[in-house]
Amino acid sequence: MKLRAFIFPALAALLLLSCCAPEPVPPRYVILFISDGWGYEHLEAVKNYTGEDPVYADWDSWAVSTWDTDTRRANGGVGYDPEKAWSEFDYVARAATDSASAATAMYTGFKADAGNLGTGPGDLMRLACIREYAEYFGLASGAVTSVPVSHATPAAWYAHNDDRGNGYAVFDEGVWGVPGSTGSGEGYGGGCGGSCCPPAVLIGAGHPGWNSDYVSPAQLERLAADCRDYGVWRLVERVAGSPDGGARLLEAAENPRTERLFGLFGGEDGCFDWALADGSGASAENPTLAECTEAALAVLDRDPEGFVLLVEGGAVDWASHAGDMDRMIGEEREFDAAVRAVVDWVEDPSTPASWDDTLVIVTGDHECGYLTAGPGIRGVPLGEVSPRTLGLERPYDPSGLRAGWEDGDADGVVDSGEAVYWAWNSHGHTNSLIPLYARGEWAGLFEGYIAAEDPVRGPYLDDTAIFLVMLGVLMED
């Protein structure tokens, strides 16, 4: 058995987590939005299609670097080189973080190896995440996602595991606090001990009735039994033929007796059914990401001390891996609607929150797909993104990647003189800088964590600064 250290960065005096805060703290609300896989060009594409800016467009903003320990090793000890990023087209595509290590960096303040969930390099350290700090200070916590609840980005919010592939162990830790509490074998390994105070809200996909890779039938059976036995727990599932998933979820959340809320939905690939750019595609058997967010707020804002909430638009990444602009735009619009729901909640005079006690952060975990204006082209605005040009997207030779272009001679090659509107240059993640937006009382704290200057994006932060800012909010008197 490995000897593990339990690391509390910037709070070393706290040797053990407690379910109860030592002293009451002023109410505060920290909401972290992650559009998994987004980048500057993703936002540009959505704006080109809709003709509108998202609600966060005029908030304080910075660029963010997303490298992990594997990226740094591959780049000779340098996480991100601003000059090479813009002078060598392939540089950012050579080595990039994965969602598990990126989430770990944002939630714990430590860089990690690929695949690590709340554990440090070499699998030697169990790292305390911001959600655990919040629970220590007496705040509630929750997580919402459009992909499986045990997938990498939400998993690092509530679990500690050496391998993101251990979805069953991750789910056990998030629901019951102990990995492996429902079984053993494949999917149950890599756990690093129990966790105090699982989140009060966990909503997302992965229902085993549609895909059992992320949550097992046995886990769902135990969860359902627990919710029957403990009247303050609520489970809301996707039901085939019942196009009221969002309404049922919100009804359960608004029940004043609901103290913990589990929403388990999904589709054949484990995610909510895909939303397309025109708003079609998604099944009403699943809630929208905005409805999931509203349900989480309804439960969490009953805590008088406040809460921390993660909201992930996870399928932006899945669409970008596939080079599918239509689906990417649809999922990003779903994400933006969830941000709008939180803004409306903060500004609603009937809620306990205001911009004086709330911090909302909107960012990603890494760029995916290397979206640019054309094959091998960087730093040029995208072209027309419309229903017409979405219909032009197809694979281009010899890469097999996809682009939206006028293939005048129908040869599948992007030829000189043919109009190109955009191109995906990778099936994977990149080490490109991504945007971060923040609004609220503590948004200015990010200014203190500028790491360096990029020749195109300007001043940028490292993703570990997200943890440090959130921790600063929790620690402020």
C-alpha positions in Angstrom: 0.0 0.0 0.0 1.3 3.4 -0.9 1.8 6.0 1.9 -0.1 9.1 0.9 0.0 12.6 2.1 -3.2 14.6 2.3 -2.3 18.0 1.0 -4.0 21.3 1.9 -2.3 24.0 -0.2 -2.2 27.4 1.4 -4.0 26.1 4.5 -1.5 23.8 6.2 -2.7 24.5 9.7 -5.8 22.4 8.9 -4.7 18.9 9.4 -8.0 17.2 9.1 -11.2 17.9 7.3 -14.4 18.3 9.4 -18.0 18.1 8.4 -18.7 21.2 10.5 -17.0 24.6 10.2 -15.1 25.8 13.3 -16.7 29.2 13.1 -19.7 30.6 11.2 -18.7 32.5 8.0 -20.6 35.2 6.1 -22.8 33.8 3.4 -21.0 33.4 0.1 -21.7 31.7 -3.2 -19.0 30.4 -5.6 -20.2 29.0 -8.9 -17.6 27.5 -11.3 -18.8 26.9 -14.9 -16.6 24.7 -17.1 -17.3 24.3 -20.8 -15.2 21.2 -21.3 -13.1 21.6 -24.5 -13.8 25.1 -25.4 -11.4 27.7 -26.7 -11.5 31.2 -28.2 -12.5 30.0 -31.6 -15.4 27.9 -30.1 -16.9 31.1 -28.7 -16.2 32.9 -32.0 -18.1 30.2 -33.9 -21.1 30.4 -31.6 -21.3 34.2 -31.9 -21.0 33.9 -35.7 -23.9 31.5 -35.8 -26.2 33.3 -33.3 -25.1 36.9 -33.9 -25.1 37.5 -30.2 -22.6 37.7 -27.4 -23.0 35.4 -24.3 -24.1 36.9 -21.1 -20.6 36.8 -19.7 -18.9 38.6 -22.7 -18.4 41.9 -20.9 -17.2 40.4 -17.6 -13.6 40.7 -16.4 -11.6 38.3 -18.5 -8.2 36.7 -18.8 -6.5 33.9 -20.8 -5.6 30.7 -18.9 -2.9 28.1 -19.5 -3.9 24.5 -19.0 -0.8 22.3 -19.2 -0.3 19.3 -16.8 2.8 17.5 -15.6 2.8 15.2 -18.7 2.7 18.3 -21.0 5.6 19.8 -19.2 7.7 16.6 -19.5 6.9 16.4 -23.2 7.9 20.1 -23.6 11.3 19.7 -21.9 10.2 21.2 -18.6 8.1 24.1 -19.9 4.4 24.0 -19.5 3.4 26.6 -22.1 5.7 28.6 -24.3 3.9 31.7 -25.7 6.3 32.3 -28.5 6.3 28.7 -29.8 2.5 28.6 -29.5 2.2 31.2 -32.3 5.3 30.5 -34.3 5.0 26.7 -34.6 1.6 25.5 -35.7 2.0 22.0 -34.3 3.4 23.1 -30.9 0.1 23.3 -29.0 -1.1 20.0 -30.5 2.0 18.0 -29.5 1.1 17.6 -25.8 -1.9 18.7 -23.8 -3.7 18.0 -20.5 -6.6 15.7 -20.1 -9.8 16.6 -18.3 -8.9 14.7 -15.1 -5.6 16.5 -14.5 -7.0 19.8 -15.6 -9.9 19.5 -13.2 -7.5 18.5 -10.4 -5.4 21.6 -11.0 -8.4 23.9 -11.0 -10.0 22.3 -7.9 -6.8 21.7 -5.8 -4.2 24.1 -6.9 -1.8 21.3 -7.8 -0.7 20.1 -11.3 -1.2 16.4 -11.8 -0.5 13.5 -14.2 -3.0 12.7 -16.9 -5.8 10.6 -15.5 -5.4 11.7 -11.9 -8.6 12.7 -10.0 -7.6 14.7 -6.9 -4.3 12.9 -6.6 -0.8 14.3 -7.3 2.0 13.3 -9.6 3.1 9.7 -9.1 -0.2 8.9 -7.3 1.5 9.7 -4.0 -0.6 12.6 -2.7 -4.3 12.8 -2.0 -5.2 16.4 -2.6 -8.0 18.3 -0.8 -10.2 20.1 -3.3 -12.1 23.3 -3.1 -15.4 21.5 -2.4 -13.9 19.9 0.7 -12.6 23.3 1.9 -16.1 24.7 1.4 -17.6 21.8 3.5 -15.1 22.5 6.2 -16.2 26.1 6.3 -19.8 25.1 6.6 -21.0 25.7 3.0 -23.0 23.2 1.0 -21.7 21.8 -2.3 -23.0 20.4 -5.6 -22.1 19.4 -9.1 -24.1 19.4 -12.4 -22.9 18.1 -15.7 -24.3 17.1 -19.1 -22.0 14.1 -19.3 -21.8 11.1 -16.9 -21.6 12.1 -13.3 -18.6 9.9 -12.8 -16.7 11.4 -15.8 -13.4 13.2 -15.2 -14.4 16.8 -14.7 -17.3 16.3 -12.2 -15.4 13.3 -10.6 -12.5 15.4 -9.5 -14.9 17.7 -7.7 -15.9 15.0 -5.2 -13.5 12.0 -5.5 -9.9 11.0 -5.2 -8.7 8.3 -7.5 -5.5 7.4 -9.3 -7.3 6.6 -12.6 -10.3 8.4 -14.1 -11.4 5.1 -15.6 -12.6 3.8 -12.3 -16.0 5.3 -12.7 -17.8 2.9 -10.2 -15.4 3.7 -7.4 -15.7 7.4 -8.2 -19.5 7.2 -8.1 -19.5 5.4 -4.8 -17.3 8.1 -3.3 -19.5 10.9 -4.6 -22.7 9.4 -3.2 -21.7 7.4 -0.1 -18.3 8.8 0.6 -16.5 5.5 0.3 -15.1 4.1 -3.0 -15.9 0.5 -3.5 -18.9 0.5 -1.2 -21.1 -1.2 -3.8 -18.7 -3.8 -5.2 -15.2 -4.6 -6.4 -13.3 -5.5 -9.6 -13.2 -3.6 -12.9 -14.1 0.0 -12.4 -13.7 -0.1 -8.7 -9.9 0.4 -8.3 -7.7 3.3 -7.6 -9.5 4.8 -4.6 -7.6 6.7 -2.0 -9.9 6.3 1.0 -13.2 7.8 2.0 -14.4 11.4 1.7 -16.2 13.4 4.3 -19.5 15.0 3.3 -20.5 14.0 -0.2 -22.1 16.8 -2.2 -25.7 17.6 -1.5 -26.5 17.8 -5.2 -25.3 15.5 -8.0 -27.0 15.8 -11.3 -25.9 14.5 -14.7 -25.9 11.6 -17.2 -24.7 8.0 -17.0 -28.0 6.3 -16.3 -27.3 2.5 -16.6 -30.6 2.1 -18.4 -29.0 3.7 -21.4 -25.3 3.1 -20.9 -23.8 1.2 -17.9 -20.1 2.2 -18.4 -20.3 4.9 -15.8 -22.9 3.9 -13.2 -23.8 0.2 -12.6 -27.3 -1.2 -12.2 -26.3 -2.2 -8.7 -25.3 1.3 -7.8 -28.6 2.7 -9.1 -30.5 0.0 -7.2 -28.8 1.0 -3.9 -29.3 4.7 -4.6 -33.0 4.2 -5.2 -33.3 2.1 -2.0 -31.5 4.7 0.1 -33.7 7.5 -1.3 -36.8 5.4 -0.3 -35.4 4.8 3.2 -34.2 8.3 3.9 -37.1 10.6 3.1 -34.9 13.7 2.7 -33.0 12.1 -0.2 -34.5 12.5 -3.7 -33.7 10.5 -6.8 -35.0 11.7 -10.2 -34.3 9.4 -13.2 -34.7 9.5 -16.9 -37.9 7.6 -17.7 -38.4 6.3 -21.3 -41.5 7.9 -22.8 -41.8 10.6 -20.2 -40.8 14.0 -21.8 -40.8 15.8 -18.4 -37.4 15.1 -17.1 -36.7 18.8 -16.3 -40.1 19.4 -14.7 -39.7 16.3 -12.4 -36.2 17.4 -11.4 -37.3 20.9 -10.5 -40.3 19.6 -8.6 -38.1 17.4 -6.5 -35.6 20.3 -5.9 -38.3 22.7 -4.8 -39.7 20.3 -2.3 -38.6 21.8 1.1 -37.9 18.3 2.5 -35.3 17.6 -0.1 -31.9 17.8 1.5 -29.9 15.8 -1.0 -30.8 15.6 -4.7 -29.6 13.0 -7.2 -30.5 13.5 -10.9 -29.5 10.5 -13.1 -30.3 10.9 -16.7 -28.5 10.0 -20.0 -28.4 8.6 -23.5 -26.8 5.9 -25.5 -23.3 7.4 -25.3 -23.7 8.2 -21.6 -24.4 11.9 -22.2 -27.6 13.8 -22.4 -28.9 13.4 -26.0 -27.1 15.9 -28.2 -28.3 19.4 -28.7 -27.8 20.9 -32.2 -27.1 24.5 -33.2 -30.7 25.2 -34.0 -31.9 24.0 -30.6 -33.2 20.6 -31.9 -31.9 17.1 -31.0 -32.1 17.0 -27.2 -34.7 14.8 -25.7 -37.1 16.2 -23.2 -36.8 13.0 -21.2 -33.6 14.7 -20.0 -33.5 18.1 -18.4 -31.6 20.9 -20.0 -28.3 22.0 -18.4 -30.1 25.2 -17.3 -32.9 23.2 -15.6 -30.2 21.1 -13.8 -28.6 24.3 -12.6 -31.8 25.7 -11.4 -32.6 22.5 -9.5 -29.1 22.7 -7.9 -29.7 26.3 -6.8 -33.1 25.5 -5.4 -31.6 22.9 -3.0 -28.3 24.6 -2.2 -29.5 28.1 -1.5 -31.3 26.7 1.6 -27.9 26.6 3.3 -27.6 29.8 5.3 -23.8 29.8 4.9 -23.8 29.6 1.1 -22.4 27.0 -1.3 -20.0 26.1 -4.0 -21.4 24.7 -7.2 -19.7 23.2 -10.3 -21.6 23.3 -13.6 -20.0 21.5 -16.6 -21.1 21.6 -20.2 -19.2 18.4 -20.8 -20.4 17.5 -24.3 -18.7 20.5 -25.9 -15.6 18.5 -25.6 -17.2 15.3 -27.1 -18.4 17.3 -30.1 -15.0 18.8 -30.6 -13.3 15.5 -30.5 -15.6 14.5 -33.3 -15.1 17.7 -35.2 -18.8 18.3 -35.3 -19.5 22.1 -35.4 -23.3 21.6 -35.3 -23.2 19.7 -32.1 -20.5 21.9 -30.6 -22.6 25.0 -31.1 -25.7 23.3 -29.7 -23.9 22.2 -26.6 -22.2 25.5 -26.1 -25.6 27.3 -26.4 -27.0 24.9 -23.7 -24.0 25.9 -21.5 -24.6 29.6 -22.1 -28.2 29.2 -21.1 -27.1 27.7 -17.8 -24.9 30.7 -17.1 -27.8 32.9 -17.8 -29.9 31.0 -15.3 -27.3 31.7 -12.6 -27.2 35.4 -13.5 -31.0 35.5 -13.2 -30.8 33.8 -9.9 -28.2 36.2 -8.5 -30.2 39.2 -9.7 -33.5 37.9 -8.5 -34.4 39.9 -5.3 -36.2 36.9 -3.8 -33.0 34.8 -3.6 -30.4 35.2 -0.9 -27.6 36.0 -3.3 -26.3 39.3 -4.8 -23.2 40.3 -6.7 -21.8 41.5 -3.4 -21.5 37.9 -2.0 -21.2 35.9 -5.2 -18.4 34.9 -7.5 -19.3 33.3 -10.9 -16.4 31.9 -12.9 -16.9 30.8 -16.5 -14.0 28.9 -18.2 -13.0 25.6 -19.7 -10.5 22.9 -18.8 -8.6 22.8 -22.1 -9.2 23.4 -25.8 -10.2 20.5 -27.9 -10.2 20.0 -31.7 -7.7 22.8 -32.6 -10.5 24.8 -34.3 -9.1 27.5 -36.6 -10.0 29.4 -39.8 -8.5 26.7 -42.0 -6.1 23.7 -42.1 -2.8 24.8 -40.7 -4.0 28.4 -40.2 -3.9 30.2 -36.9 -4.6 33.8 -35.8 -7.2 34.4 -38.5 -11.0 35.0 -37.8 -13.3 32.2 -38.6 -15.6 32.6 -41.6 -19.3 32.3 -42.0 -21.0 29.9 -39.5 -24.6 29.4 -40.5 -27.1 26.7 -41.2 -25.8 26.8 -44.8 -22.2 26.3 -44.0 -22.9 23.7 -41.2 -24.2 21.6 -44.1 -20.8 21.9 -45.8 -18.8 20.4 -43.0 -17.2 17.1 -44.0 -13.8 15.2 -43.7 -10.9 16.7 -45.7 -8.0 14.7 -47.2 -5.5 13.6 -46.3 -6.0 14.1 -42.5 -9.6 12.8 -42.2 -10.4 15.8 -40.0 -13.4 17.9 -40.7 -13.8 21.4 -42.2 -16.6 23.6 -43.5 -15.6 24.6 -47.0 -16.8 25.0 -50.6 -15.4 21.8 -52.2 -15.9 23.1 -55.7 -14.4 20.1 -57.5 -15.8 17.5 -54.9 -12.4 15.9 -54.4 -12.4 16.0 -50.6 -9.3 18.2 -50.6 -9.2 21.8 -49.5 -7.8 23.3 -52.6 -6.3 26.7 -53.2 -9.0 29.2 -54.0 -11.8 27.3 -52.3 -13.7 29.2 -49.6 -12.9 27.7 -46.2 -15.0 28.8 -43.2 -13.3 26.8 -40.4 -11.3 23.6 -39.9 -10.6 21.2 -37.1 -6.9 20.5 -36.9 -6.9 17.7 -34.3 -9.1 14.9 -32.9 -7.7 15.6 -29.4 -6.9 18.3 -26.9 -4.4 21.1 -27.3 -2.2 23.2 -25.1 -3.7 26.5 -26.4 -4.7 29.2 -23.9 -8.4 29.3 -23.2 -10.6 32.2 -21.9 -11.8 32.8 -18.4 -14.6 35.2 -17.4 -15.5 36.3 -13.8 -18.1 38.5 -12.2 -18.8 39.3 -8.6 -17.3 40.7 -5.4 -14.0 38.8 -5.7 -13.5 38.8 -9.5 -10.6 41.2 -9.1 -8.6 38.6 -7.2 -7.6 37.0 -10.5 -5.5 40.0 -11.3 -3.0 39.0 -8.6 -2.2 35.7 -10.3 -1.1 36.8 -13.8 1.6 34.4 -14.8 3.0 35.8 -18.0 2.2 37.6 -21.3 1.1 35.9 -24.5 1.8 37.8 -27.8 -1.8 37.3 -28.9 -4.0 36.7 -25.9 -2.2 39.1 -23.6 -1.8 38.5 -19.8 -2.6 35.0 -18.8 -3.1 33.0 -15.6 -2.4 29.4 -14.9 -5.4 27.2 -14.2 -4.2 26.6 -10.6 -5.1 30.3 -9.9 -8.8 29.3 -10.1 -8.4 27.2 -7.0 -6.4 30.0 -5.2 -9.1 32.6 -6.0 -11.9 30.3 -4.8 -10.0 29.5 -1.6 -9.4 33.2 -1.0 -13.2 33.7 -1.2 -13.8 31.0 1.4 -11.1 32.3 3.7 -12.1 36.0 3.7 -13.6 37.2 7.0 
